[in-house]
Amino acid sequence: MSNLTARLRASLVAALPPEQLLPDSQPEYVRSYVYVFGATTLASFGFLIISGIVLALFGPGWWHVSRIGHFFNSIHFWSVQAFFFFMVLHLWAQFFMAAWRGGRGITWLTGAVTFVVSLGAAFTGYLSQQNFDSQWIAVQGKDAMNAIGIGAYFNLLNFGQMYTYHVFLLPVAVAALTTVHLLQVRRRGVVPPIPPRGLGG
């Protein structure tokens, strides 16, 4: 008689066998540079998380006055630029490849939602800089938040709230969505190129 743990393990292995979760080979078409954009987005996200943890540990006073703080702040800033650059390339490449083919709708959806949530993380990052730029952005942006009726819940002038969103809530959401996205990629496989017309789909 199987217990709950055994049933759960069996269902997980059936949904995502180990050879799919950690494959040791990929189809030949994965050699194309188009398939690299997802990996470079992940690498940039890794740099973002590591540099962000360092910045969060030492705080705004450190990254504004310390030379090492400036260095990590720059790493974080340029990691953001790389993250969005590669993510947009990945998103457009998969869009033009119709990456939702073959039952990959959830894979495409989680990727698109991750992009939207990442925009919120980037926006709260600008608000967390603790400089004139962040104050200007907050003052200008609060009217937009009030206009759509969420200013009482998403107060751009509240540094503590924006900082919490930026260093905890939104990164956790992006990481969770990315994990689901990657598991879906492993489960459904990498989307193949669109075949020429007349050769079937």
PyRosetta script that sets phi, psi and omega in degrees:
from pyrosetta import init, pose_from_sequence

init()
pose = pose_from_sequence("MSNLTARLRASLVAALPPEQLLPDSQPEYVRSYVYVFGATTLASFGFLIISGIVLALFGPGWWHVSRIGHFFNSIHFWSVQAFFFFMVLHLWAQFFMAAWRGGRGITWLTGAVTFVVSLGAAFTGYLSQQNFDSQWIAVQGKDAMNAIGIGAYFNLLNFGQMYTYHVFLLPVAVAALTTVHLLQVRRRGVVPPIPPRGLGG")
pose.set_psi(1, 121.3)
pose.set_omega(1, -176.3)
pose.set_phi(2, -81.5)
pose.set_psi(2, 145.9)
pose.set_omega(2, 177.0)
pose.set_phi(3, -96.5)
pose.set_psi(3, -177.3)
pose.set_omega(3, -176.4)
pose.set_phi(4, -62.7)
pose.set_psi(4, -40.7)
pose.set_omega(4, -179.6)
pose.set_phi(5, -62.0)
pose.set_psi(5, -43.7)
pose.set_omega(5, -179.5)
pose.set_phi(6, -65.6)
pose.set_psi(6, -40.6)
pose.set_omega(6, 178.9)
pose.set_phi(7, -66.6)
pose.set_psi(7, -40.1)
pose.set_omega(7, 178.8)
pose.set_phi(8, -64.5)
pose.set_psi(8, -43.5)
pose.set_omega(8, 179.1)
pose.set_phi(9, -62.5)
pose.set_psi(9, -43.2)
pose.set_omega(9, -179.3)
pose.set_phi(10, -63.7)
pose.set_psi(10, -40.5)
pose.set_omega(10, -179.8)
pose.set_phi(11, -69.3)
pose.set_psi(11, -36.8)
pose.set_omega(11, 178.7)
pose.set_phi(12, -67.9)
pose.set_psi(12, -42.2)
pose.set_omega(12, 178.9)
pose.set_phi(13, -66.5)
pose.set_psi(13, -36.3)
pose.set_omega(13, 178.5)
pose.set_phi(14, -67.8)
pose.set_psi(14, -38.1)
pose.set_omega(14, -179.3)
pose.set_phi(15, -74.8)
pose.set_psi(15, -34.8)
pose.set_omega(15, -176.7)
pose.set_phi(16, -143.6)
pose.set_psi(16, 82.7)
pose.set_omega(16, 179.8)
pose.set_phi(17, -58.6)
pose.set_psi(17, 151.1)
pose.set_omega(17, -178.4)
pose.set_phi(18, -55.8)
pose.set_psi(18, -34.9)
pose.set_omega(18, -180.0)
pose.set_phi(19, -68.9)
pose.set_psi(19, -21.3)
pose.set_omega(19, 174.1)
pose.set_phi(20, -87.8)
pose.set_psi(20, -36.3)
pose.set_omega(20, -179.0)
pose.set_phi(21, -66.7)
pose.set_psi(21, -41.4)
pose.set_omega(21, 179.8)
pose.set_phi(22, -128.7)
pose.set_psi(22, 72.9)
pose.set_omega(22, -177.5)
pose.set_phi(23, -71.4)
pose.set_psi(23, 147.5)
pose.set_omega(23, 178.1)
pose.set_phi(24, -102.8)
pose.set_psi(24, 4.6)
pose.set_omega(24, 176.2)
pose.set_phi(25, -153.7)
pose.set_psi(25, 157.4)
pose.set_omega(25, 178.4)
pose.set_phi(26, -133.0)
pose.set_psi(26, 159.6)
pose.set_omega(26, 177.1)
pose.set_phi(27, -59.6)
pose.set_psi(27, 157.6)
pose.set_omega(27, -176.3)
pose.set_phi(28, -59.9)
pose.set_psi(28, -35.5)
pose.set_omega(28, -175.9)
pose.set_phi(29, -67.4)
pose.set_psi(29, -14.3)
pose.set_omega(29, 178.7)
pose.set_phi(30, -68.6)
pose.set_psi(30, -14.6)
pose.set_omega(30, 176.7)
pose.set_phi(31, -65.7)
pose.set_psi(31, -17.5)
pose.set_omega(31, -179.1)
pose.set_phi(32, -63.6)
pose.set_psi(32, 144.6)
pose.set_omega(32, -179.3)
pose.set_phi(33, -61.7)
pose.set_psi(33, -23.0)
pose.set_omega(33, -180.0)
pose.set_phi(34, -59.5)
pose.set_psi(34, -31.6)
pose.set_omega(34, -177.5)
pose.set_phi(35, -83.9)
pose.set_psi(35, -1.6)
pose.set_omega(35, -179.2)
pose.set_phi(36, -85.1)
pose.set_psi(36, -23.8)
pose.set_omega(36, -173.1)
pose.set_phi(37, -60.0)
pose.set_psi(37, -36.4)
pose.set_omega(37, 178.2)
pose.set_phi(38, -65.3)
pose.set_psi(38, -41.3)
pose.set_omega(38, 179.9)
pose.set_phi(39, -67.4)
pose.set_psi(39, -39.6)
pose.set_omega(39, 178.7)
pose.set_phi(40, -69.4)
pose.set_psi(40, -31.2)
pose.set_omega(40, 174.0)
pose.set_phi(41, -63.7)
pose.set_psi(41, -43.8)
pose.set_omega(41, 178.0)
pose.set_phi(42, -62.7)
pose.set_psi(42, -42.2)
pose.set_omega(42, 179.1)
pose.set_phi(43, -62.1)
pose.set_psi(43, -43.0)
pose.set_omega(43, 178.0)
pose.set_phi(44, -62.5)
pose.set_psi(44, -40.4)
pose.set_omega(44, 178.2)
pose.set_phi(45, -62.5)
pose.set_psi(45, -37.5)
pose.set_omega(45, 176.6)
pose.set_phi(46, -61.5)
pose.set_psi(46, -46.0)
pose.set_omega(46, 176.8)
pose.set_phi(47, -62.2)
pose.set_psi(47, -37.6)
pose.set_omega(47, 177.8)
pose.set_phi(48, -60.3)
pose.set_psi(48, -48.1)
pose.set_omega(48, -177.3)
pose.set_phi(49, -64.5)
pose.set_psi(49, -46.7)
pose.set_omega(49, -177.7)
pose.set_phi(50, -63.8)
pose.set_psi(50, -49.3)
pose.set_omega(50, -179.7)
pose.set_phi(51, -66.4)
pose.set_psi(51, -34.6)
pose.set_omega(51, 178.4)
pose.set_phi(52, -65.8)
pose.set_psi(52, -38.6)
pose.set_omega(52, 177.2)
pose.set_phi(53, -62.8)
pose.set_psi(53, -43.5)
pose.set_omega(53, 179.0)
pose.set_phi(54, -61.4)
pose.set_psi(54, -45.7)
pose.set_omega(54, 179.9)
pose.set_phi(55, -63.5)
pose.set_psi(55, -40.9)
pose.set_omega(55, -179.8)
pose.set_phi(56, -66.3)
pose.set_psi(56, -35.6)
pose.set_omega(56, -179.1)
pose.set_phi(57, -65.9)
pose.set_psi(57, -37.4)
pose.set_omega(57, -175.1)
pose.set_phi(58, -97.9)
pose.set_psi(58, -21.3)
pose.set_omega(58, 172.7)
pose.set_phi(59, 86.4)
pose.set_psi(59, 169.3)
pose.set_omega(59, -176.0)
pose.set_phi(60, -59.8)
pose.set_psi(60, -38.0)
pose.set_omega(60, 179.8)
pose.set_phi(61, -58.2)
pose.set_psi(61, -35.2)
pose.set_omega(61, -178.3)
pose.set_phi(62, -74.2)
pose.set_psi(62, -46.1)
pose.set_omega(62, -174.2)
pose.set_phi(63, -75.5)
pose.set_psi(63, -10.6)
pose.set_omega(63, 176.1)
pose.set_phi(64, -92.3)
pose.set_psi(64, -24.6)
pose.set_omega(64, -172.8)
pose.set_phi(65, -115.6)
pose.set_psi(65, -23.4)
pose.set_omega(65, -176.4)
pose.set_phi(66, -91.4)
pose.set_psi(66, 141.0)
pose.set_omega(66, 177.0)
pose.set_phi(67, -65.4)
pose.set_psi(67, -38.7)
pose.set_omega(67, 175.9)
pose.set_phi(68, -67.2)
pose.set_psi(68, -36.4)
pose.set_omega(68, 175.9)
pose.set_phi(69, -62.5)
pose.set_psi(69, -41.7)
pose.set_omega(69, 175.7)
pose.set_phi(70, -60.7)
pose.set_psi(70, -40.1)
pose.set_omega(70, -179.7)
pose.set_phi(71, -61.4)
pose.set_psi(71, -49.4)
pose.set_omega(71, -179.5)
pose.set_phi(72, -68.4)
pose.set_psi(72, -33.8)
pose.set_omega(72, 176.4)
pose.set_phi(73, -63.6)
pose.set_psi(73, -39.0)
pose.set_omega(73, 177.8)
pose.set_phi(74, -67.9)
pose.set_psi(74, -40.6)
pose.set_omega(74, 176.2)
pose.set_phi(75, -58.7)
pose.set_psi(75, -44.5)
pose.set_omega(75, -179.2)
pose.set_phi(76, -63.2)
pose.set_psi(76, -44.9)
pose.set_omega(76, -178.8)
pose.set_phi(77, -61.7)
pose.set_psi(77, -48.8)
pose.set_omega(77, -177.2)
pose.set_phi(78, -72.9)
pose.set_psi(78, -25.1)
pose.set_omega(78, 173.3)
pose.set_phi(79, -66.2)
pose.set_psi(79, -36.6)
pose.set_omega(79, 176.2)
pose.set_phi(80, -62.9)
pose.set_psi(80, -44.8)
pose.set_omega(80, -180.0)
pose.set_phi(81, -60.9)
pose.set_psi(81, -45.5)
pose.set_omega(81, 179.4)
pose.set_phi(82, -65.0)
pose.set_psi(82, -41.3)
pose.set_omega(82, -179.3)
pose.set_phi(83, -57.4)
pose.set_psi(83, -50.0)
pose.set_omega(83, -178.3)
pose.set_phi(84, -73.5)
pose.set_psi(84, -34.2)
pose.set_omega(84, 177.6)
pose.set_phi(85, -60.6)
pose.set_psi(85, -51.0)
pose.set_omega(85, -178.5)
pose.set_phi(86, -72.1)
pose.set_psi(86, -32.9)
pose.set_omega(86, 179.2)
pose.set_phi(87, -66.7)
pose.set_psi(87, -41.6)
pose.set_omega(87, 178.4)
pose.set_phi(88, -65.5)
pose.set_psi(88, -41.5)
pose.set_omega(88, 175.6)
pose.set_phi(89, -60.2)
pose.set_psi(89, -44.0)
pose.set_omega(89, 179.3)
pose.set_phi(90, -62.7)
pose.set_psi(90, -43.8)
pose.set_omega(90, -178.4)
pose.set_phi(91, -63.6)
pose.set_psi(91, -45.8)
pose.set_omega(91, -179.6)
pose.set_phi(92, -68.7)
pose.set_psi(92, -40.4)
pose.set_omega(92, 179.1)
pose.set_phi(93, -60.3)
pose.set_psi(93, -45.0)
pose.set_omega(93, -179.6)
pose.set_phi(94, -70.1)
pose.set_psi(94, -30.6)
pose.set_omega(94, 176.7)
pose.set_phi(95, -64.2)
pose.set_psi(95, -48.2)
pose.set_omega(95, -177.9)
pose.set_phi(96, -73.2)
pose.set_psi(96, -16.2)
pose.set_omega(96, 174.2)
pose.set_phi(97, -91.1)
pose.set_psi(97, 0.6)
pose.set_omega(97, -177.0)
pose.set_phi(98, 52.5)
pose.set_psi(98, 58.5)
pose.set_omega(98, -172.6)
pose.set_phi(99, -66.5)
pose.set_psi(99, -7.2)
pose.set_omega(99, 177.6)
pose.set_phi(100, -83.1)
pose.set_psi(100, -0.6)
pose.set_omega(100, 179.2)
pose.set_phi(101, -64.4)
pose.set_psi(101, 157.0)
pose.set_omega(101, 174.3)
pose.set_phi(102, 67.0)
pose.set_psi(102, 35.5)
pose.set_omega(102, 178.0)
pose.set_phi(103, 74.8)
pose.set_psi(103, 24.2)
pose.set_omega(103, -177.9)
pose.set_phi(104, -101.1)
pose.set_psi(104, 25.2)
pose.set_omega(104, -178.5)
pose.set_phi(105, -59.8)
pose.set_psi(105, -42.8)
pose.set_omega(105, 179.9)
pose.set_phi(106, -65.5)
pose.set_psi(106, -37.2)
pose.set_omega(106, 178.5)
pose.set_phi(107, -60.5)
pose.set_psi(107, -48.3)
pose.set_omega(107, 179.8)
pose.set_phi(108, -64.0)
pose.set_psi(108, -42.9)
pose.set_omega(108, -177.3)
pose.set_phi(109, -64.1)
pose.set_psi(109, -44.8)
pose.set_omega(109, -179.8)
pose.set_phi(110, -64.2)
pose.set_psi(110, -35.1)
pose.set_omega(110, 176.8)
pose.set_phi(111, -65.5)
pose.set_psi(111, -43.6)
pose.set_omega(111, 179.9)
pose.set_phi(112, -65.6)
pose.set_psi(112, -41.9)
pose.set_omega(112, 179.1)
pose.set_phi(113, -66.3)
pose.set_psi(113, -37.6)
pose.set_omega(113, 176.8)
pose.set_phi(114, -59.1)
pose.set_psi(114, -40.8)
pose.set_omega(114, 177.8)
pose.set_phi(115, -60.8)
pose.set_psi(115, -44.9)
pose.set_omega(115, -179.0)
pose.set_phi(116, -64.1)
pose.set_psi(116, -44.8)
pose.set_omega(116, 179.0)
pose.set_phi(117, -64.6)
pose.set_psi(117, -35.1)
pose.set_omega(117, 178.4)
pose.set_phi(118, -63.9)
pose.set_psi(118, -32.9)
pose.set_omega(118, 176.1)
pose.set_phi(119, -61.8)
pose.set_psi(119, -40.4)
pose.set_omega(119, 176.1)
pose.set_phi(120, -64.1)
pose.set_psi(120, -39.7)
pose.set_omega(120, 178.1)
pose.set_phi(121, -63.9)
pose.set_psi(121, -40.6)
pose.set_omega(121, 179.1)
pose.set_phi(122, -67.1)
pose.set_psi(122, -40.5)
pose.set_omega(122, -179.7)
pose.set_phi(123, -63.6)
pose.set_psi(123, -46.0)
pose.set_omega(123, 178.1)
pose.set_phi(124, -67.4)
pose.set_psi(124, -23.8)
pose.set_omega(124, 174.8)
pose.set_phi(125, -66.4)
pose.set_psi(125, -42.8)
pose.set_omega(125, 175.6)
pose.set_phi(126, -61.4)
pose.set_psi(126, -36.3)
pose.set_omega(126, -179.7)
pose.set_phi(127, -74.4)
pose.set_psi(127, -14.8)
pose.set_omega(127, -176.8)
pose.set_phi(128, -97.9)
pose.set_psi(128, 5.8)
pose.set_omega(128, -175.9)
pose.set_phi(129, -69.6)
pose.set_psi(129, -24.9)
pose.set_omega(129, -177.0)
pose.set_phi(130, 60.6)
pose.set_psi(130, 45.6)
pose.set_omega(130, 174.3)
pose.set_phi(131, -139.8)
pose.set_psi(131, -175.0)
pose.set_omega(131, -177.1)
pose.set_phi(132, -63.0)
pose.set_psi(132, -36.4)
pose.set_omega(132, 178.7)
pose.set_phi(133, -57.7)
pose.set_psi(133, -48.6)
pose.set_omega(133, -177.3)
pose.set_phi(134, -66.1)
pose.set_psi(134, -36.9)
pose.set_omega(134, 177.6)
pose.set_phi(135, -65.0)
pose.set_psi(135, -42.4)
pose.set_omega(135, 179.3)
pose.set_phi(136, -63.3)
pose.set_psi(136, -45.4)
pose.set_omega(136, 180.0)
pose.set_phi(137, -61.9)
pose.set_psi(137, -41.0)
pose.set_omega(137, -179.2)
pose.set_phi(138, -65.6)
pose.set_psi(138, -45.2)
pose.set_omega(138, -178.9)
pose.set_phi(139, -65.1)
pose.set_psi(139, -40.5)
pose.set_omega(139, -179.8)
pose.set_phi(140, -72.9)
pose.set_psi(140, -35.0)
pose.set_omega(140, -176.1)
pose.set_phi(141, -78.6)
pose.set_psi(141, -23.0)
pose.set_omega(141, -176.3)
pose.set_phi(142, -62.2)
pose.set_psi(142, -32.9)
pose.set_omega(142, 178.9)
pose.set_phi(143, -65.0)
pose.set_psi(143, -36.8)
pose.set_omega(143, 178.0)
pose.set_phi(144, -66.0)
pose.set_psi(144, -41.5)
pose.set_omega(144, 178.7)
pose.set_phi(145, -64.3)
pose.set_psi(145, -41.2)
pose.set_omega(145, 178.4)
pose.set_phi(146, -66.2)
pose.set_psi(146, -36.6)
pose.set_omega(146, -177.4)
pose.set_phi(147, -65.1)
pose.set_psi(147, -33.0)
pose.set_omega(147, 179.9)
pose.set_phi(148, -95.5)
pose.set_psi(148, 5.3)
pose.set_omega(148, 170.9)
pose.set_phi(149, 84.6)
pose.set_psi(149, 17.6)
pose.set_omega(149, 179.8)
pose.set_phi(150, -118.8)
pose.set_psi(150, 10.7)
pose.set_omega(150, -178.1)
pose.set_phi(151, -61.0)
pose.set_psi(151, -30.1)
pose.set_omega(151, 179.6)
pose.set_phi(152, -73.7)
pose.set_psi(152, -21.1)
pose.set_omega(152, -177.6)
pose.set_phi(153, -106.1)
pose.set_psi(153, -24.7)
pose.set_omega(153, -178.2)
pose.set_phi(154, -126.9)
pose.set_psi(154, 80.3)
pose.set_omega(154, -172.5)
pose.set_phi(155, -90.0)
pose.set_psi(155, 105.6)
pose.set_omega(155, -176.3)
pose.set_phi(156, -65.6)
pose.set_psi(156, -21.8)
pose.set_omega(156, -179.4)
pose.set_phi(157, -85.6)
pose.set_psi(157, -3.8)
pose.set_omega(157, 179.1)
pose.set_phi(158, -94.3)
pose.set_psi(158, 98.1)
pose.set_omega(158, -176.5)
pose.set_phi(159, -59.4)
pose.set_psi(159, -42.2)
pose.set_omega(159, -178.7)
pose.set_phi(160, -59.5)
pose.set_psi(160, -42.9)
pose.set_omega(160, 179.3)
pose.set_phi(161, -66.2)
pose.set_psi(161, -47.0)
pose.set_omega(161, -178.9)
pose.set_phi(162, -65.2)
pose.set_psi(162, -38.5)
pose.set_omega(162, 179.9)
pose.set_phi(163, -65.4)
pose.set_psi(163, -39.8)
pose.set_omega(163, 178.1)
pose.set_phi(164, -64.7)
pose.set_psi(164, -43.6)
pose.set_omega(164, 175.9)
pose.set_phi(165, -58.4)
pose.set_psi(165, -42.7)
pose.set_omega(165, -172.8)
pose.set_phi(166, -74.0)
pose.set_psi(166, -40.7)
pose.set_omega(166, -173.8)
pose.set_phi(167, -94.1)
pose.set_psi(167, -10.7)
pose.set_omega(167, -177.9)
pose.set_phi(168, -131.2)
pose.set_psi(168, -66.7)
pose.set_omega(168, -169.5)
pose.set_phi(169, -62.5)
pose.set_psi(169, -52.0)
pose.set_omega(169, -176.7)
pose.set_phi(170, -71.6)
pose.set_psi(170, -40.6)
pose.set_omega(170, 175.3)
pose.set_phi(171, -61.1)
pose.set_psi(171, -38.2)
pose.set_omega(171, 177.4)
pose.set_phi(172, -63.9)
pose.set_psi(172, -41.4)
pose.set_omega(172, 179.0)
pose.set_phi(173, -64.3)
pose.set_psi(173, -43.3)
pose.set_omega(173, 179.2)
pose.set_phi(174, -63.9)
pose.set_psi(174, -43.3)
pose.set_omega(174, 179.8)
pose.set_phi(175, -64.1)
pose.set_psi(175, -40.7)
pose.set_omega(175, 179.6)
pose.set_phi(176, -66.0)
pose.set_psi(176, -44.8)
pose.set_omega(176, 178.9)
pose.set_phi(177, -64.9)
pose.set_psi(177, -38.6)
pose.set_omega(177, 177.8)
pose.set_phi(178, -63.5)
pose.set_psi(178, -40.1)
pose.set_omega(178, 178.5)
pose.set_phi(179, -62.7)
pose.set_psi(179, -46.0)
pose.set_omega(179, 177.9)
pose.set_phi(180, -61.9)
pose.set_psi(180, -42.0)
pose.set_omega(180, 179.5)
pose.set_phi(181, -60.0)
pose.set_psi(181, -46.6)
pose.set_omega(181, -179.4)
pose.set_phi(182, -65.9)
pose.set_psi(182, -39.4)
pose.set_omega(182, 177.9)
pose.set_phi(183, -64.1)
pose.set_psi(183, -36.6)
pose.set_omega(183, 177.0)
pose.set_phi(184, -67.5)
pose.set_psi(184, -38.1)
pose.set_omega(184, 176.4)
pose.set_phi(185, -61.9)
pose.set_psi(185, -43.3)
pose.set_omega(185, 179.0)
pose.set_phi(186, -66.7)
pose.set_psi(186, -36.8)
pose.set_omega(186, -177.5)
pose.set_phi(187, -71.9)
pose.set_psi(187, -45.2)
pose.set_omega(187, -175.5)
pose.set_phi(188, -92.3)
pose.set_psi(188, -16.8)
pose.set_omega(188, -177.1)
pose.set_phi(189, 88.6)
pose.set_psi(189, 163.2)
pose.set_omega(189, 178.3)
pose.set_phi(190, -72.4)
pose.set_psi(190, 135.0)
pose.set_omega(190, -177.2)
pose.set_phi(191, -66.8)
pose.set_psi(191, 131.9)
pose.set_omega(191, 178.7)
pose.set_phi(192, -77.5)
pose.set_psi(192, 161.0)
pose.set_omega(192, 176.0)
pose.set_phi(193, -60.5)
pose.set_psi(193, 155.1)
pose.set_omega(193, 177.4)
pose.set_phi(194, -68.9)
pose.set_psi(194, 124.8)
pose.set_omega(194, -178.3)
pose.set_phi(195, -69.5)
pose.set_psi(195, 153.6)
pose.set_omega(195, 176.1)
pose.set_phi(196, -59.1)
pose.set_psi(196, 154.9)
pose.set_omega(196, 179.6)
pose.set_phi(197, -61.8)
pose.set_psi(197, 139.0)
pose.set_omega(197, 178.7)
pose.set_phi(198, 93.0)
pose.set_psi(198, -8.6)
pose.set_omega(198, 179.6)
pose.set_phi(199, -104.1)
pose.set_psi(199, 6.1)
pose.set_omega(199, 177.9)
pose.set_phi(200, 87.8)
pose.set_psi(200, 173.5)
pose.set_omega(200, -178.1)
pose.set_phi(201, -123.3)
pose.dump_pdb("model.pdb")
